[in-house]
């Protein structure tokens, strides 16, 4: 049996399959090794339904945010080992997950546009070049946090058209000081700001919203994707809710820059399962 995890900031989605049958799904809390210890993770997972898989799992592939080096990967791999001591365990970044899910064994550019943003150049086996995303204060262009930051700023400065301003105020009846408190004094301001993206989606037919999204994607391309060499020959693929829900706008920006739009997925999990099952068949054959 193969067990694959897509670990995000707020939740971790798990998919397990035996010999290519219909995958089963499990959901647990978000895991980021920057803020969690191995023991902390173990205690949380003990509350999940992992026990039903004990002794059945042969391979575990965990992809997550915050997995930026071997030390962070070890935090998660040791927790996994306590549940699956006989399994082969691999812990990788969510960026490699995006590359494997969208490109498989082909070379290309893989991007994440979700709460945050990220990108890399992939040679079909590994990430070869990576432009640092820098987080929503210094970077994260095109992300949910970035879109939300611009939207809230335009609302508070009254740059937003009056019709949308009234609509926004009715939907989010927060005072000026409440916005500032949530962004500067409370935890997870990036998630707070990304929470306003549905407003953009619902009003994407309005020129203001369409323009805001378009400029964010143009900035992402200029400051990230266009830094990679050989773009004219490679597909540019995306994973994440922002890319998925605004894929029409995203494809238009790509085409206008003579870039090749590739696969756009809301979530990578099922495609990752497909990737690993095919890889396992290949290894068994050869």
C-alpha positions as CSV (number, residue, x, y, z in Angstrom):
1,X,0.0,0.0,0.0
2,X,1.1,3.5,-0.8
3,X,0.3,6.5,1.5
4,X,0.7,10.0,0.2
5,X,0.2,13.3,2.1
6,X,-0.2,16.9,1.0
7,X,0.6,18.9,4.1
8,X,-0.6,22.5,4.1
9,X,-0.7,25.2,6.8
10,X,-4.3,24.5,7.9
11,X,-4.8,20.8,7.0
12,X,-3.0,17.7,5.7
13,X,-4.8,15.6,3.1
14,X,-3.8,11.9,2.9
15,X,-4.5,9.4,0.1
16,X,-3.8,5.7,0.3
17,X,-4.1,3.0,-2.4
18,X,-3.3,-0.6,-2.7
19,X,-2.4,-1.9,-6.2
20,X,-4.2,0.9,-8.0
21,X,-7.6,0.5,-6.4
22,X,-9.9,3.4,-5.6
23,X,-7.9,5.7,-3.3
24,X,-9.0,6.2,0.3
25,X,-8.8,9.6,1.9
26,X,-7.9,10.8,5.5
27,X,-7.7,14.4,6.7
28,X,-5.6,15.7,9.7
29,X,-4.5,19.1,10.9
30,X,-1.9,21.2,9.2
31,X,1.7,20.4,9.7
32,X,4.6,22.8,9.3
33,X,8.0,21.6,10.7
34,X,9.0,25.2,11.4
35,X,6.5,25.4,14.2
36,X,6.0,21.7,15.3
37,X,8.2,19.1,17.0
38,X,8.2,15.4,16.2
39,X,6.5,14.5,19.5
40,X,3.9,17.2,18.9
41,X,3.1,15.7,15.5
42,X,3.0,12.2,16.8
43,X,0.4,13.2,19.5
44,X,-1.8,14.8,17.0
45,X,-1.6,11.9,14.6
46,X,-2.5,9.4,17.3
47,X,-6.0,11.0,17.3
48,X,-6.4,10.2,13.6
49,X,-7.4,7.0,11.8
50,X,-3.8,6.0,11.0
51,X,-4.0,3.0,13.2
52,X,-6.2,1.2,10.6
53,X,-3.3,1.4,8.1
54,X,-0.6,0.1,10.5
55,X,1.3,-2.8,9.1
56,X,-0.2,-2.4,5.6
57,X,1.7,0.6,4.3
58,X,4.9,-0.1,2.3
59,X,5.7,3.4,1.1
60,X,4.9,6.8,2.5
61,X,5.4,10.0,0.6
62,X,4.9,13.2,2.5
63,X,4.9,16.6,0.7
64,X,4.6,19.7,2.8
65,X,5.0,23.4,3.3
66,X,8.0,24.2,5.5
67,X,10.1,21.3,4.3
68,X,13.0,23.4,3.1
69,X,16.0,21.3,4.3
70,X,17.0,17.9,5.7
71,X,16.5,19.0,9.3
72,X,12.9,20.0,8.7
73,X,12.2,16.8,6.7
74,X,13.6,14.8,9.6
75,X,11.0,16.2,12.0
76,X,8.3,14.7,9.9
77,X,10.0,11.5,8.8
78,X,10.7,10.6,12.5
79,X,7.0,11.1,13.3
80,X,6.0,8.9,10.3
81,X,8.5,6.2,11.3
82,X,6.8,5.8,14.7
83,X,3.6,4.8,12.9
84,X,5.1,3.0,9.9
85,X,8.4,1.5,11.1
86,X,8.8,-1.0,8.2
87,X,7.8,1.4,5.4
88,X,10.0,3.3,3.0
89,X,9.5,7.0,3.9
90,X,10.2,10.0,1.8
91,X,9.6,13.6,2.9
92,X,9.7,16.4,0.3
93,X,8.5,20.0,-0.3
94,X,5.1,21.0,-1.6
95,X,7.0,22.6,-4.5
96,X,8.3,19.2,-5.7
97,X,4.7,17.9,-5.2
98,X,3.5,20.5,-7.6
99,X,6.2,19.6,-10.1
100,X,5.5,15.8,-9.9
101,X,1.7,16.2,-10.0
102,X,1.7,18.5,-13.0
103,X,4.7,17.5,-15.0
104,X,5.4,13.9,-14.0
105,X,8.7,13.0,-15.7
106,X,8.7,15.9,-18.1
107,X,10.7,19.1,-17.7
108,X,9.0,22.4,-17.2
109,X,8.1,25.2,-14.8
110,X,5.9,24.3,-11.8
111,X,4.2,27.0,-9.7
112,X,2.0,27.2,-6.6
113,X,-0.6,29.9,-6.4
114,X,-2.6,29.4,-3.2
115,X,-2.4,31.3,0.1
116,X,1.2,31.9,-0.8
117,X,3.1,31.5,-4.1
118,X,6.2,29.7,-5.3
119,X,7.8,28.4,-8.4
120,X,10.6,26.3,-9.7
121,X,12.3,24.8,-12.8
122,X,12.1,21.0,-13.0
123,X,14.0,18.6,-15.2
124,X,11.7,15.7,-14.9
125,X,13.4,14.3,-11.8
126,X,14.4,17.2,-9.5
127,X,14.1,20.9,-9.0
128,X,17.0,22.6,-10.8
129,X,16.3,26.3,-10.2
130,X,14.2,28.1,-7.6
131,X,13.4,31.7,-7.2
132,X,12.6,32.4,-3.5
133,X,9.0,33.4,-2.9
134,X,9.9,35.6,0.2
135,X,6.5,35.5,1.9
136,X,3.6,37.9,1.6
137,X,5.5,41.0,2.9
138,X,8.4,40.8,0.5
139,X,7.0,38.6,-2.2
140,X,4.3,36.0,-2.8
141,X,3.1,37.8,-5.9
142,X,-0.1,36.4,-7.3
143,X,-1.0,34.6,-4.1
144,X,-4.2,34.7,-2.1
145,X,-2.4,36.7,0.6
146,X,-1.1,39.1,-2.0
147,X,-4.5,39.6,-3.7
148,X,-6.2,40.1,-0.3
149,X,-3.6,42.6,0.8
150,X,-4.2,44.7,-2.3
151,X,-7.9,44.4,-2.0
152,X,-8.0,45.4,1.7
153,X,-5.6,48.3,1.1
154,X,-7.7,49.6,-1.8
155,X,-10.8,49.3,0.5
156,X,-9.3,51.2,3.4
157,X,-7.8,53.9,1.1
158,X,-11.2,54.1,-0.7
159,X,-9.5,53.4,-4.1
160,X,-12.0,50.6,-4.7
161,X,-15.0,51.7,-6.8
162,X,-17.9,53.0,-4.7
163,X,-20.3,50.2,-5.7
164,X,-17.8,47.5,-4.7
165,X,-16.7,49.4,-1.6
166,X,-20.3,49.4,-0.3
167,X,-20.6,45.7,-1.1
168,X,-17.3,44.9,0.6
169,X,-18.3,46.8,3.7
170,X,-21.6,45.0,4.0
171,X,-19.9,41.6,3.7
172,X,-17.0,42.4,6.0
173,X,-18.2,44.9,8.6
174,X,-14.9,45.4,10.3
175,X,-13.6,48.7,11.6
176,X,-10.4,50.2,10.3
177,X,-8.6,49.4,13.6
178,X,-9.8,45.8,13.4
179,X,-8.2,45.3,10.0
180,X,-4.9,46.6,11.3
181,X,-5.1,44.5,14.4
182,X,-5.7,41.3,12.4
183,X,-2.8,42.0,10.1
184,X,-0.2,43.4,12.5
185,X,-1.0,42.0,15.9
186,X,-2.6,38.6,15.5
187,X,-1.2,35.4,14.1
188,X,-1.5,34.1,10.5
189,X,-2.1,37.5,8.8
190,X,-1.5,35.8,5.4
191,X,-4.4,33.5,5.9
192,X,-6.6,36.4,7.1
193,X,-5.8,38.4,3.9
194,X,-6.3,35.3,1.6
195,X,-9.8,35.0,3.1
196,X,-10.9,37.9,1.0
197,X,-10.2,36.2,-2.3
198,X,-13.8,34.8,-2.7
199,X,-15.0,38.5,-3.0
200,X,-12.7,38.9,-6.0
201,X,-13.9,35.6,-7.5
202,X,-17.6,36.6,-7.1
203,X,-16.9,40.0,-8.8
204,X,-14.3,39.0,-11.4
205,X,-16.7,40.3,-14.1
206,X,-16.1,43.8,-12.7
207,X,-13.2,45.6,-14.3
208,X,-11.6,46.6,-11.0
209,X,-11.4,43.0,-9.8
210,X,-10.3,41.6,-13.1
211,X,-7.6,44.3,-13.2
212,X,-6.4,43.6,-9.7
213,X,-6.1,39.8,-10.4
214,X,-4.4,40.5,-13.8
215,X,-1.8,42.8,-12.4
216,X,-1.0,40.3,-9.6
217,X,-0.4,37.5,-12.1
218,X,1.7,39.8,-14.3
219,X,3.8,40.6,-11.3
220,X,4.2,36.9,-10.5
221,X,5.4,36.3,-14.1
222,X,7.8,39.2,-14.2
223,X,9.4,38.7,-10.8
224,X,9.4,34.9,-10.7
225,X,8.7,32.8,-13.9
226,X,10.5,35.0,-16.3
227,X,13.7,34.5,-14.3
228,X,14.0,30.9,-15.6
229,X,15.8,30.1,-18.8
230,X,14.3,28.4,-21.8
231,X,10.7,29.4,-21.1
232,X,9.7,29.3,-24.8
233,X,10.1,25.5,-24.9
234,X,8.6,24.6,-21.5
235,X,5.0,24.3,-20.2
236,X,4.2,26.4,-17.2
237,X,2.0,24.5,-14.8
238,X,0.2,25.5,-11.6
239,X,-1.2,24.0,-8.4
240,X,-3.4,25.9,-5.9
241,X,-6.8,27.4,-5.4
242,X,-6.0,30.8,-6.7
243,X,-4.6,29.4,-10.0
244,X,-7.6,27.0,-10.3
245,X,-10.3,29.6,-9.7
246,X,-8.7,32.3,-11.8
247,X,-7.3,30.1,-14.5
248,X,-8.9,32.0,-17.4
249,X,-7.2,35.2,-16.3
250,X,-4.0,33.2,-15.7
251,X,-3.9,31.6,-19.1
252,X,-4.5,35.0,-20.8
253,X,-1.5,36.5,-19.0
254,X,0.6,33.6,-20.1
255,X,-0.5,33.7,-23.7
256,X,0.1,37.4,-24.0
257,X,3.7,36.8,-22.9
258,X,4.1,34.0,-25.4
259,X,4.4,31.4,-22.6
260,X,3.0,27.9,-22.9
261,X,0.1,27.2,-20.4
262,X,0.2,23.8,-18.9
263,X,-1.8,21.8,-16.4
264,X,-3.7,23.7,-13.7
265,X,-4.7,21.7,-10.6
266,X,-6.6,22.9,-7.5
267,X,-4.9,20.1,-5.4
268,X,-2.1,17.8,-6.3
269,X,-2.9,14.7,-4.3
270,X,-4.6,12.4,-6.8
271,X,-2.1,13.2,-9.5
272,X,0.7,12.4,-7.0
273,X,-0.9,9.0,-6.4
274,X,-1.0,8.4,-10.1
275,X,2.6,9.4,-10.4
276,X,3.8,7.1,-7.6
277,X,1.8,4.1,-8.8
278,X,3.2,4.5,-12.3
279,X,6.7,4.8,-10.8
280,X,6.2,1.6,-8.7
281,X,5.0,-0.4,-11.8
282,X,8.0,0.8,-13.7
283,X,10.4,-0.2,-10.9
284,X,8.8,-3.6,-10.6
285,X,9.0,-4.2,-14.3
286,X,12.6,-3.3,-14.5
